[in-house]
Amino acid sequence: MIKILGGYILELKFSFLVLMTFIIVYLFFRSLYLLIRNTKFDFKIEITNFGLYISIVAIVAATLFPIKFNIDYKGFEIYNIIPFKVVISLYKNYSFGYFLYQTLGNILLFFPFGFFTYSKSGFDLNKTIVTCFLSSLFIEFVQGFIPYRFCEIDDLWLNTLGGFIGGVIYIYLLKVSSRYTKFSNLN
């Protein structure tokens, strides 16, 4: 147990180190870009850019890494093109907690991506949905070539749903924010 827990903590430390490296690299190159272009720093734009960048890093980290080459994955179905097959199988054959972890995990993974993509797409929900769908399709395609990773249609629609929900939440927050701004301007 301690050896497994120690390996998990080591993996978390490594993941944190990689994340911090990506953040530092982003901040350096983004600052350099703004300096060279002589662009004024806009906090809202930079938060949106940073949020989108971090969501992409998180998606890539969760779906494509770590790549393990020493795993025997014989007998696994690498491709699944039958909708709801995996979701139903998870519900029937595993604990409800694991089912939620897998299904909600796919939705939540793309939630921030959809949220920030909506803002970057010119507030167009259709563009957000298409971007989330195509990004998920690309990831599923690449996963088909990585040992022990699986290319599943269920991941595709769950990820797209997560992106859609992120966009809808952004729309909702804009409406709430505009109501609050109108209310606070009454004074």
NORDA-V684478 format. One record per residue. N is the residue number from 1. RES is the residue in three letters. OMEGA is omega in whole degrees, -180 to 180 (none if undefined). NEAR is the number of other C-alpha atoms within 8 Angstrom. Layout:
BEGIN
N,RES,OMEGA,NEAR / N,RES,OMEGA,NEAR
END
This chain:
BEGIN
1,MET,-178,4 / 2,ILE,179,5 / 3,LYS,178,6 / 4,ILE,180,7 / 5,LEU,178,8 / 6,GLY,177,8 / 7,GLY,179,8 / 8,TYR,179,8 / 9,ILE,177,8 / 10,LEU,178,8 / 11,GLU,177,8 / 12,LEU,178,8 / 13,LYS,179,8 / 14,PHE,179,8 / 15,SER,179,8 / 16,PHE,179,8 / 17,LEU,178,8 / 18,VAL,179,8 / 19,LEU,179,8 / 20,MET,178,8 / 21,THR,178,8 / 22,PHE,179,9 / 23,ILE,180,9 / 24,ILE,178,8 / 25,VAL,179,8 / 26,TYR,-178,8 / 27,LEU,179,8 / 28,PHE,-176,8 / 29,PHE,178,8 / 30,ARG,177,8 / 31,SER,178,8 / 32,LEU,178,8 / 33,TYR,-179,8 / 34,LEU,179,11 / 35,LEU,-180,8 / 36,ILE,-179,7 / 37,ARG,-179,6 / 38,ASN,-178,6 / 39,THR,178,7 / 40,LYS,180,5 / 41,PHE,176,6 / 42,ASP,-173,6 / 43,PHE,-179,6 / 44,LYS,179,6 / 45,ILE,-178,7 / 46,GLU,176,9 / 47,ILE,178,8 / 48,THR,178,11 / 49,ASN,-180,9 / 50,PHE,178,8 / 51,GLY,178,10 / 52,LEU,179,12 / 53,TYR,-179,8 / 54,ILE,179,9 / 55,SER,177,11 / 56,ILE,178,9 / 57,VAL,180,9 / 58,ALA,179,9 / 59,ILE,180,10 / 60,VAL,-180,9 / 61,ALA,-177,9 / 62,ALA,-173,7 / 63,THR,-175,8 / 64,LEU,-178,12 / 65,PHE,-9,7 / 66,PRO,176,5 / 67,ILE,-180,7 / 68,LYS,-177,7 / 69,PHE,-175,5 / 70,ASN,-179,4 / 71,ILE,177,7 / 72,ASP,-178,5 / 73,TYR,176,7 / 74,LYS,179,4 / 75,GLY,178,4 / 76,PHE,175,5 / 77,GLU,-174,6 / 78,ILE,180,9 / 79,TYR,175,8 / 80,ASN,179,10 / 81,ILE,179,6 / 82,ILE,-178,6 / 83,PRO,176,7 / 84,PHE,-178,7 / 85,LYS,-178,9 / 86,VAL,-180,8 / 87,VAL,179,10 / 88,ILE,178,8 / 89,SER,177,9 / 90,LEU,-179,11 / 91,TYR,-177,10 / 92,LYS,-168,6 / 93,ASN,-178,6 / 94,TYR,179,9 / 95,SER,180,8 / 96,PHE,178,7 / 97,GLY,179,6 / 98,TYR,176,9 / 99,PHE,179,12 / 100,LEU,180,9 / 101,TYR,-178,8 / 102,GLN,-176,8 / 103,THR,179,10 / 104,LEU,177,8 / 105,GLY,178,9 / 106,ASN,179,12 / 107,ILE,-177,14 / 108,LEU,180,10 / 109,LEU,-178,12 / 110,PHE,179,16 / 111,PHE,180,15 / 112,PRO,179,13 / 113,PHE,177,14 / 114,GLY,180,17 / 115,PHE,-177,15 / 116,PHE,177,14 / 117,THR,178,12 / 118,TYR,179,16 / 119,SER,-177,10 / 120,LYS,-177,8 / 121,SER,-178,9 / 122,GLY,179,6 / 123,PHE,180,7 / 124,ASP,-177,8 / 125,LEU,178,10 / 126,ASN,177,6 / 127,LYS,179,9 / 128,THR,-180,15 / 129,ILE,-180,12 / 130,VAL,179,8 / 131,THR,179,9 / 132,CYS,180,15 / 133,PHE,-178,12 / 134,LEU,177,8 / 135,SER,178,8 / 136,SER,178,12 / 137,LEU,177,9 / 138,PHE,-180,8 / 139,ILE,179,10 / 140,GLU,178,13 / 141,PHE,-180,9 / 142,VAL,180,9 / 143,GLN,178,13 / 144,GLY,-180,12 / 145,PHE,-179,7 / 146,ILE,179,9 / 147,PRO,177,11 / 148,TYR,174,9 / 149,ARG,-174,10 / 150,PHE,178,11 / 151,CYS,-174,12 / 152,GLU,178,10 / 153,ILE,180,10 / 154,ASP,176,11 / 155,ASP,-179,11 / 156,LEU,-177,12 / 157,TRP,177,9 / 158,LEU,177,11 / 159,ASN,179,17 / 160,THR,176,14 / 161,LEU,178,9 / 162,GLY,177,15 / 163,GLY,177,18 / 164,PHE,179,14 / 165,ILE,177,11 / 166,GLY,177,16 / 167,GLY,180,16 / 168,VAL,177,10 / 169,ILE,177,9 / 170,TYR,178,11 / 171,ILE,179,8 / 172,TYR,-180,8 / 173,LEU,176,8 / 174,LEU,-180,8 / 175,LYS,179,8 / 176,VAL,-180,8 / 177,SER,-180,8 / 178,SER,176,8 / 179,ARG,180,8 / 180,TYR,180,8 / 181,THR,178,8 / 182,LYS,-180,8 / 183,PHE,-177,7 / 184,SER,179,7 / 185,ASN,180,6 / 186,LEU,-177,5 / 187,ASN,none,3
END
